[in-house]
Amino acid sequence: MTIMTWVFFVGGLILLILGAEWLVRGASRLAAKVGISPLVIGLTVVAFGTSSPEMAVSVQSALAGQSDIAVGNVVGSNIFNVLFILGLSAIIAPLIVQQQLIRLDVPIMIGLSLLMYLMSLDGVIGRLEGVILFGGIIAYTVFLIRQSRKESKAVEDEYAQEYADKKETGWKPWVINLGLVVVGLVLLVQGSNWLVDSAISIARAFGLSELIIGLTIVAAGTSMPEVATSVTAAIKGERDIAVGNVVGSNIFNILAVLGLTSLVAPDGVPVSQAAEAFDIPVMVSVAVMTLPIFFTGNRIDRWEGWLFLFYYAAYTTYLILDAAQHDALPLFNNVLLFAIIPLTVVTLIVLFITEYSRRRRMAA
């Protein structure tokens, strides 16, 4: 492995981040100019646009025959989005969770995570399953647009502040924004090529599996647009956007990214036994974990943000210890499985029951 491998890896990440930023900026402004509401732009164009690096990398990986990177990128990104991005954002400022997310979008995220697990049990996510998933993103987008008409004035104002049309007139804004979309797409394609090729070289040089590279470095790198969007929203006090961006991105990753990847891959996307036995169940568990945390007080408090970050650190540590077959792995597993995880589960159950009882008393 040469220094140029790392240059192409970092360069690929930079191109992906810039490409996503310019694509989102151009597309959101064009959407505003044709009369799409700021709320719909935030829920669809922005949430989906920030996932465009995952789309570019997974499709490129599948076409190159590197299915472990394609699957690892989707699974790793969904884990990273919840545990790292929401954790970091909640530490910056406790996050508000809208009722629609708790009642609808989070259950959809959980259901889709379970669906992906079931689809992976035969060792491949085929083209027919890709059609089902990609059809799901079309239906979900249509539903979001209809549902946005029922949102509260406060939520609409928050999205309008961030994504409303700046009232630029003339033909120049159209040309500039179209240019941003085109250049953004070109950068995404080139960045994905560089990132996938260099990631494969790095994995081979360090004796790591392509799955681990996809779950960690590639997943974190392609999630940088979500990091920027959610953290910036938390700093600005736009805490609905911070949470909605993550949930929307996770749904998009499974339906659109995995769906399209399965469609373009000649024989579907093979799923390794390691991903099926451990990483996808972790993704499902993380999705389930959000429901009681979101439900308690309709917010994510700072201590819950620290909890998310702790679990991301634990998950990454496990991957590293397992890859190295380190002597500390059995002890690490025992502490997690028989102490920390049971304690977390009991705590979340108690909080959920307490909050549920409180709401029933208030309703009565």
N, C-alpha and C positions, 0 to 999 in steps of 0.2 A: 504494500500500500504506500502510495507516494503522498507528498504534501498536496498535490493537485486534487487528490480525492477529497480532502477536507475543504479545499477551496471550492470545489464544485458542490459539495454538500451545503456549506454555508451560503454559497451563491444561490443554490436552488431554494433554500429557505427564504432568502431575501426577496427573490423574484416572486415566490408564492405569496408572501406577505404584501408586497407592493401590488401585485396583480389583484389580490382580493380587495385591497383598499381602493384601488382605482375602479375596479369593476363595481363595487358597492356604491361608491360615490357617484359614478356616472349613471348607473342604472336607477338609483334612488331619485336623482334629480330629474331624469327623463320620466320616471313614473309620476313624479309630482306634477310635471308639466302637462301630462295627458289627463290629469284630474284624479289620480289615485290618492286616497286619503293618506296622511302621514302615518296613521295607526296601521293601516294595511301594509304600507311600505316597510315599517319596522318589523311587523310580524312575518312578512314573506321575503321581500327583496333583501333586506339587511340580514335577517337570520339565516336565510339560505345562502346569500352571497358570502358570508363569513365562513361557510362550510365548503366553498369552492376549492380551496387547496386539498381538502380530503377527497373531493370528487376527482380532481386532476390526478392526484397521486394514486388512488385506488384503481382508477381506470387504466392508467399507464402501467401499473404493476401487473394487473390482470392480463393486459395485452402482451406484456413481456414474460408471462408465465410465472411471475413471482406472487402466487396467491397468498402466501403467508404475510407479506407486507400489506397486500390489499385488505385482508381480514383484520390483521393486527392494527392497521391504521384506523379502521372504523371502530373496533372494540376499544382500543387504547384511547382514541379521541373522546368517546362517550364517557369513559372512566375519568379522564383528565378534565373534561368539561365540568363535571359535577364536583369531584373531589378537590381539584386544584383551583379552577376558576371561581366557582361559587364560594369555596373556602376562603380564597384570597379576597374576593369582593366583600364577603360578610365581615371579615376582619376590618376592612377599611370603613364600612358602615353597615349596620344591621339592615338586611334586605327585606322589603315588603313583598309578600306573595299574594297575588290576586286570587279570588275565589275560583275564577275560571281555570287557572292552572291546577288548583287542587282537585276540582271536580272533574276536569276533562283532560287537560294536556298531560299532566303527570300520569294519570292512569293509561293514557294512550302510549306514553313513553315506556311505561312498565310492560304493557301488553305487547308492544313491538319488540322489546328486548326478549320477552319470553318466546315470541314468534320466531325471532332469529335463532334462538337456542333450539327450538323444535325443528326448524329447517336445517340446522347444521348436524342433526343427529345421524343422518345417513352419510355424512362425510363430504357433502357437496351442496352448495346452493345453486340450483340449476337455473336455466333460462326461464322456465315457466314460473318458478318462484320469483325470479327477477321481474317478470311481467306483473305479478301480483303486487310486489313491493312498489314498483314504479307507478302502477296505477293508484296505489294508496297515496302517494304524495300529491297526485293531481286532485284526488278527492279531498284530501286534508287541506290543500290550498284553497279550494272552492269553499270549503266549510269555514275556514278562517276569515275569508272575505265577508261571508254572510254574518258570521258571529261578531265581527268588528262593529257592526251597526248597533249592537246592544251594549257596547262598552261604556263605562262611566265617563262623565265629562273630565274628571281629573286625569284619567288614563289617556284620553284623547289629547288633552292639553300637553301632557308630558311628551308624547310622541310628536306632536306638532312642533314643540320647541326644538326637537332634535332633527326632524326630517321634513319639515314643511318647506315648500318652494320659496326661494328667496326673491321671487318676482322679477327675475332677470328677463328682459325682453330682447327681441331681435333673433337673428339666425345664429349668431356666434355661440350662445350657450348650447344650442342643439349640436353644433359641430364639435364643440369642446367635450361635451358629455358623451356623445357617440364615440369620439376618439378615446376617451378614458375607458369605455367598455371594451373597445377593440384591443387597445394596448394591454388592458388588464387580462383579457383572455389569452393573448399571445404570451405574456409573462407567466401565466399559470401553466400553460403547456410546456414552455421551455424549462420553467422551474421544476415541474414534476419530473421531466426527463433527467435533469441533473441530480435531483434528490434521490430518485429511485436507483439510478446507476451507482451513485456514490454510496448509498446505504447498503447495497448488496456487497460492494467491495469492503466496506468497514466491517460488516458482519463476518465475512470470510476471514478478514485479517485478524480479528479478535477471537475467532472461534465461536461467535454467537450465532444463534439461529436468526433467520430473517424475521421470524415471528416476534422475537424479543425486540429487535430493532424497530419493527413496525409498531409494537405496543408502547414503546418508550420514546425514543428520539424522534422518529417520524411523526408519531401521534401528537407529541407535544409541539413539534415544529409547525405542523399543519393547523394546530389549534391557536396559534398566535393571534389571528384576527379576532377570535372570540375573546381571548384574554384582553386585547386592547379595547374591544367594544364594552365588555361587562365591567372591567375595572374603571374605565373612563366614566361609564354611566353611574357607577357607585360613588365615585368622587364628586360628580356633579349633582348627586342626590336623585338621579333618575333610576330609582331602585327597581321599578317594574321592568325596565328595559334590561337591566343586568340579569335578572332571573329568566325573563322570557326568552332572551337570546340563547341561553344555555339549553333550555328545554326544547325550544324550536330547532336548534342545531342538532341535538341528539336525535330528534324525530327525523329530521332531514337526512342525517347520516345513514340511518337504517333504511328508510324508504327510498330515497333518491340515490345516495352514493352506492350503497350495497345493491340496490335494485338495478341501476344502470350498469354497474360493474359486472353483475351476473348476466346481464343481457349481452354485453359486448364480448365477454370472454367466450372463446370457442366452445368450451365444454363446461360452462358455469364456473363457479369459484370453489375449488376444493377447500375444505376446512380441516386443519390438522387435529389430531387427537388431543394435543396439548391445549389448543384453543377451546375445543369442545368440552374438555374435562375441567378446565380451570378458569380461563380468562373470560369466556362468555358467561359462565355462572357468576363471576365477580361483577361483570357489567350488569347482569340482572339484579344482583343483590344491591348494588349501588343505586340503581333506579328505584328499587323498592324502599330503600333507606330514606329517600327524599320525602316520601309521602308523610310519615309521622312528623318529620322535622318541619316540613312546610305547614302541616295542619296545626301545630301548636303555636297559637298566637298569630297565625298568618304571617310569619316572619322567620328569617334565619338570623339568629343572634350570633354574637361574636364567638361564644364558646362553641357553638355548632360549626362555625367556620373553622375554628382550630381543630375540631373533631374531623372534619372533612380532610383538612391538610394532613393530619396525623395518619389517616387511613391511606391517603395517596403515598405518603412516605413509606408506610408499611408494605403496601403493594409493590412499589418499586424495589424496596429492599429484598422482598421475597424473590422477585424475578432475578435480581443480581446474585443472591445466594444460591438459588436453584441452578442458574446457568454455570456457576463456578463449582457446584456441588460442595459447598463450604461446610465445614464441620459444625458450624453454628446453626445450620438450617433446621435440624430436628428441634432444638431448644426454642428457636424463633417460632416455629410452627405451633409448638405446644403452648407457649405463652399467648399467642394470638387466639388459637382455637379454644382453649380451656379457661382463659381469664378475660382478655380484653374484649373479644367479640361477644361472649355471653353477657358481660357487664353492659356493653353498649346496647344489646338487644333488650335486656330487661329495663334499662333506663328509658329507651324509646317507647316501649310498651306502656310503662307507667305514665310517661308524659302524655301519650296518646289517650289513655283511658281518663286521665285527669282532665285534659282539655275537652274530651267528649262529654264527660259528666258536667263540666262547667257550662258547656253550650246547652245541654238539655235543661239544666236548671234555669238558665236565662230565658230559654224558649217557653218554659212553663210559667 
